[in-house]
Amino acid sequence: MINDTFASYALTTRKLTLAYEGKVVIDSLDLAIPTGKITVLVGPNGCGKSTLLKGLGRLLKPKHGVVYLGCDSIAKLSTKAIAKRLGLLPQGPTAPEGLTVRDLVAQGRYPHQGWLQQWSKEDEKQVNWALSITQMQEFAHCALDNLSGGQRQRAWIAMTLAQDTDILLLDEPTTYLDLAHQMEVLDLLYDLNQEQSRTIVMVLHDLNQACRYGDYLVALKDGIVYKQGYPNQVMTETMVQDVFGLESQIVSDPVAGTPLCIPIGRKISIKAPIR
Amino acid sequence: MKQWLIIRSSWSPISFHIDRRVPAILGGLILATLVAMVLSVGQGEYRVPPLDVIKTILGLETNNSDFVFIVMALRLPRTLVAWGVGVGLAIAGTITQGITRNPLASPDIIGVSDGASLAAVALIVLYPELPTALIPLAAFGGALTVAVLIYLLAWKGSSSSVRLILVGVGFSLIASALTNLMVTFGNIYNVSQALVWLAGSIYGRSWEQLNVFAPWLIGFGILSLLMSRELNALQLGDEVARSLGSRLELQRGLLLLSTVALSGSAVATAGNLRFVGLMAPHLGRQMVGPSHEGLLPVAALTGGFTVVVADLLGRLLFAPIELPCGIITAIVGAPYFLYLLIRDRNS
């Protein structure tokens, strides 16, 4: 997928090496994130998915290599300039006690504001839009700590949306949510991608959700890309075996037609089939 | 839009929003503070009626010519010092809690104030011949040293709020031990001066101390207020703040500098007044929520009011014996700190 023209790629990495306290987590990675698509990073715990996401979002300074935002090296842009083009929601963020949803979502406007201009009409418009698209308007006055996990996560997503960036990076946006809320969040992101062609890069744990919602999949193992491409190219029994060390069968998702991974595990005795 | 008050001008890009409770609460606090100040100035061995206090301060004629001297030279500067110290400590506490995201943190708990005390006592005891204007500088240096050590040892790369408090309490103990050592071996005359000041007293504070303290308070107070937006971003966590485009190290550094300067200069002026920096931000958050545009001024005025009242109570309760107001704030503040600790453990 590496191409010399940056135009069709929202984010590109060249020989990107990321390290935590001297320990290399991502090793000399070449990756291109296509513009206007949903790219999902999958891989086992500790493979470097979150680290890569942080690297893409300039939260982690590369040891070697470069991240390009469009055609610009991310290291040469001011952090505020990046924040207008790229929004990043880390995993499990925490807000101070008593902060209301509206206060939080308004924080998304930070990169667009200055000392004198702290609440323009545009700020107000974007915050209201973010609240309504995430269906958080009725909770706008509520303190975050009084909400359910799903509502809280939607509030954080609304904050990232209010930032009004073309690129959204999300680290496990569905963690701690029940299945219905997981689908709700993923549907929301899908709509944003379809209706406003926002580029979305996210880390997901559920392989089946990754296949259903991702245009592209990047399977990471030990800090390197094991395989990348369309879900039906990446999601194979061999990949699941090599990357996750898990025996599985891949069938077609009866609802969406995308690959569906059925883990075999050790419990293989067949119970009475459903009639 | 009921939650916020929006100020926006049609001809310029100026626009703000603030919690709608803020103006009324600020008004109430200013009024309460003025009343407490008038009562405080009137109170003493030689009572001055409240109306005469106001008249004297406004420069109007009263029927007793002694009032001018009592009010203007003796009592007003003292009350203003009390207020300013409370404001400074409250702002320092609010910033500390914001940047550490730790509701138990404040300069007096994590040892920053004790570092300031130690440096100031060292200056008083070891170099009594140096001018008093240097005390705030020494206190600032002491506070900065402790702040930097805490940052390096307990904060950087660690998100544990308990660790920060424990390391801070450790520094606090070391600094007080060294201060005691200084007091034990110092020259008796210098030591007695240091002791009165250490208890957190504003007894006998005059225009001279106020003039030294005011520039620190005004300068760093304004800097802090201008950085409310940055504080709001920082209290969402390093990663979110950075994603939002905050220049983390620079902004945190500036805020930390403000905290150190405000608590250092407050300690230099009135000794170690405990718990004001811890309590004022909590009371402020209960009134206007955690957004710093409103919280900083509300907490600041709450702190100012608290110390003025503590000073007044210290003189009223066992008159004619005078309790240092640091003792009053500690008596109220220590149980409050325990309450916060217990509540934090349960949640």
HADDOCK unambig.tbl for C-alpha pairs under 7 A between the chains (distance, minus, plus):
assign (segid A and resid 59 and name CA) (segid B and resid 239 and name CA) 6.65 0.50 0.50
assign (segid A and resid 59 and name CA) (segid B and resid 242 and name CA) 6.81 0.50 0.50
assign (segid A and resid 79 and name CA) (segid B and resid 245 and name CA) 4.84 0.50 0.50
assign (segid A and resid 79 and name CA) (segid B and resid 246 and name CA) 6.96 0.50 0.50
assign (segid A and resid 79 and name CA) (segid B and resid 247 and name CA) 6.92 0.50 0.50
assign (segid A and resid 80 and name CA) (segid B and resid 245 and name CA) 4.11 0.50 0.50
assign (segid A and resid 80 and name CA) (segid B and resid 246 and name CA) 6.85 0.50 0.50
assign (segid A and resid 83 and name CA) (segid B and resid 243 and name CA) 6.10 0.50 0.50
assign (segid A and resid 83 and name CA) (segid B and resid 244 and name CA) 5.47 0.50 0.50
assign (segid A and resid 83 and name CA) (segid B and resid 245 and name CA) 5.03 0.50 0.50
assign (segid A and resid 87 and name CA) (segid B and resid 243 and name CA) 6.36 0.50 0.50
assign (segid A and resid 88 and name CA) (segid B and resid 243 and name CA) 5.75 0.50 0.50
assign (segid A and resid 89 and name CA) (segid B and resid 240 and name CA) 6.84 0.50 0.50
assign (segid A and resid 90 and name CA) (segid B and resid 239 and name CA) 6.80 0.50 0.50
assign (segid A and resid 90 and name CA) (segid B and resid 240 and name CA) 6.89 0.50 0.50
assign (segid A and resid 94 and name CA) (segid B and resid 236 and name CA) 6.24 0.50 0.50
assign (segid A and resid 95 and name CA) (segid B and resid 236 and name CA) 5.27 0.50 0.50
assign (segid A and resid 96 and name CA) (segid B and resid 235 and name CA) 6.70 0.50 0.50
assign (segid A and resid 96 and name CA) (segid B and resid 236 and name CA) 6.96 0.50 0.50
assign (segid A and resid 98 and name CA) (segid B and resid 289 and name CA) 5.99 0.50 0.50
assign (segid A and resid 98 and name CA) (segid B and resid 290 and name CA) 6.38 0.50 0.50
assign (segid A and resid 99 and name CA) (segid B and resid 289 and name CA) 6.59 0.50 0.50
assign (segid A and resid 99 and name CA) (segid B and resid 290 and name CA) 5.85 0.50 0.50
assign (segid A and resid 107 and name CA) (segid B and resid 233 and name CA) 6.76 0.50 0.50
assign (segid A and resid 108 and name CA) (segid B and resid 244 and name CA) 6.67 0.50 0.50
assign (segid A and resid 110 and name CA) (segid B and resid 244 and name CA) 6.23 0.50 0.50
assign (segid A and resid 111 and name CA) (segid B and resid 244 and name CA) 5.99 0.50 0.50
assign (segid A and resid 111 and name CA) (segid B and resid 245 and name CA) 5.61 0.50 0.50
assign (segid A and resid 116 and name CA) (segid B and resid 14 and name CA) 4.96 0.50 0.50
assign (segid A and resid 116 and name CA) (segid B and resid 15 and name CA) 6.36 0.50 0.50
assign (segid A and resid 117 and name CA) (segid B and resid 13 and name CA) 5.65 0.50 0.50
assign (segid A and resid 117 and name CA) (segid B and resid 14 and name CA) 4.72 0.50 0.50
assign (segid A and resid 117 and name CA) (segid B and resid 15 and name CA) 4.80 0.50 0.50
assign (segid A and resid 117 and name CA) (segid B and resid 16 and name CA) 6.71 0.50 0.50
assign (segid A and resid 118 and name CA) (segid B and resid 15 and name CA) 5.29 0.50 0.50
assign (segid A and resid 118 and name CA) (segid B and resid 16 and name CA) 4.92 0.50 0.50
assign (segid A and resid 119 and name CA) (segid B and resid 15 and name CA) 5.01 0.50 0.50
assign (segid A and resid 119 and name CA) (segid B and resid 16 and name CA) 5.00 0.50 0.50
assign (segid A and resid 119 and name CA) (segid B and resid 17 and name CA) 6.07 0.50 0.50
assign (segid A and resid 120 and name CA) (segid B and resid 15 and name CA) 5.82 0.50 0.50
assign (segid A and resid 141 and name CA) (segid B and resid 3 and name CA) 6.79 0.50 0.50
